[in-house]
Amino acid sequence: MPVSAATATKIREAMARLLAGEPLHTNGALTKENLAREAQVSHATIHRAEDILVEWDAKVGRPVLRSPGEVQRDEEIAKLRRQLRESKAELTQLHGKFDALGAVTANLYHENFALKRKLGTSRRLASLPAPAAEPGPVRTDG
C-alpha cells in the first residue's frame, strides 16, 4: 500500500533538508532511518514509499554514516591530535636538551669547585665586570 500524498510531501521535504545538511529532527546522517525520523513517520511508512526510496538511493548512493557537522568535527579532532603529537615530540626533545644541560651544568659546577679547592682558599677567582662598567684590569687579589 503506497503512502498518501501528504506523507509523500513530508518525506520529500525531509529528504531535501537532509541532503542540504539542514536537519530539524535528526543528526543529519544520510540514512533511511534518519529520513523516517526527519519526516516524523514510521520506518515502515518509509519502506512503503518505494518511489521516494528510489530517488533517495539515486541521490545518496551508499549511505553516509556521518553528517557534515560530524565530518567537520572529526577533521578538527584529527588536526588537533596531529598538533598534540607534534607538540609532545617537541616537548620530549626539549626535555632531553634540558637534561643534557643540567648534566653539563652539574659537571661544570664540580669542576669549578675542584679548581677552587686546588687553588686554595686564600685566592679568590676573579669575577667579570658588569656590562655597563668601563673595561679595566681585573683584580685577582682579595
C-alpha positions in Angstrom: 0.0 0.0 0.0 1.6 3.3 -1.1 1.8 6.3 1.1 -0.6 9.3 0.9 0.2 12.5 -0.9 0.6 14.4 2.4 3.0 11.8 3.7 5.0 11.7 0.4 5.3 15.5 0.7 6.6 15.2 4.3 9.2 12.6 3.2 10.4 14.6 0.2 10.7 17.8 2.4 12.7 15.7 4.9 14.9 14.3 2.1 15.6 17.9 0.9 16.6 19.0 4.4 18.9 16.1 4.9 20.6 16.4 1.6 21.0 20.2 2.2 22.6 19.4 5.6 19.9 21.3 7.4 18.0 18.6 9.5 15.4 19.6 12.1 14.8 16.3 13.9 18.0 14.2 13.4 21.8 14.3 13.5 21.9 14.8 9.7 23.3 11.4 8.8 22.1 10.3 5.3 20.4 7.1 6.3 16.8 5.8 5.7 16.3 5.6 9.4 17.1 9.4 9.7 14.9 10.0 6.7 12.0 8.5 8.6 12.8 10.4 11.8 13.3 13.7 9.8 9.9 13.2 8.1 8.4 12.1 11.5 7.0 9.0 10.1 7.5 5.3 11.0 10.2 3.2 9.5 7.5 1.0 7.9 6.0 4.1 6.2 9.3 4.9 4.6 9.6 1.5 3.1 6.1 1.8 1.7 7.2 4.9 -0.2 9.1 2.9 -2.8 9.3 5.6 -5.4 10.8 8.1 -2.9 13.3 5.5 -1.8 14.4 5.0 -5.4 15.1 8.8 -5.5 16.8 8.6 -2.2 19.1 5.8 -3.4 19.9 7.7 -6.6 20.8 10.9 -4.7 22.6 9.3 -1.7 24.2 6.3 -3.4 25.5 4.5 -0.5 24.6 5.7 3.0 26.9 8.2 4.6 27.1 7.4 8.3 28.3 10.9 9.3 26.6 14.2 8.9 28.5 17.2 7.5 28.9 18.5 11.1 30.3 15.2 12.2 32.8 15.2 9.3 33.9 18.7 10.2 34.2 17.7 13.9 36.2 14.6 13.0 38.6 16.6 10.8 39.1 19.1 13.6 39.8 16.3 16.0 42.3 14.7 13.6 44.0 18.1 13.2 44.2 18.7 16.9 45.6 15.1 17.5 48.3 15.7 14.9 49.2 19.0 16.6 49.3 17.3 20.0 51.6 14.6 18.7 53.9 17.2 17.2 53.9 19.2 20.5 54.6 16.1 22.5 57.6 15.2 20.2 58.9 18.7 20.6 58.5 18.6 24.4 60.3 15.3 24.6 63.2 16.8 22.5 63.3 19.8 24.8 63.3 17.7 27.9 66.3 15.8 26.5 68.1 19.1 25.9 67.3 20.3 29.5 68.5 17.0 31.0 71.8 17.3 29.0 72.1 21.0 30.0 71.6 20.0 33.6 74.3 17.4 33.4 76.8 19.8 31.8 76.0 22.4 34.4 76.5 20.0 37.3 79.8 18.8 35.8 81.0 22.4 35.4 80.0 23.2 39.0 82.0 20.2 40.2 85.0 21.1 38.1 84.8 24.7 39.3 84.6 23.5 42.9 87.6 21.2 42.3 89.6 24.0 40.8 88.8 26.4 43.7 90.0 23.7 46.1 93.1 23.1 44.1 94.0 26.9 44.1 93.4 27.1 47.8 91.1 29.2 49.9 93.4 32.2 50.1 93.0 33.1 46.4 89.7 34.1 45.0 88.6 33.7 41.5 88.1 37.0 39.6 84.6 37.9 38.6 83.7 39.5 35.3 83.0 43.3 35.4 79.4 44.4 35.0 78.5 45.1 31.3 78.0 48.9 32.0 81.4 49.3 33.6 84.4 50.5 31.7 86.8 47.7 30.7 89.7 47.7 33.0 92.1 45.4 34.8 90.7 42.5 36.6 91.8 42.3 40.2 92.7 38.9 41.5 93.9 39.8 44.9 91.5 39.7 47.8 
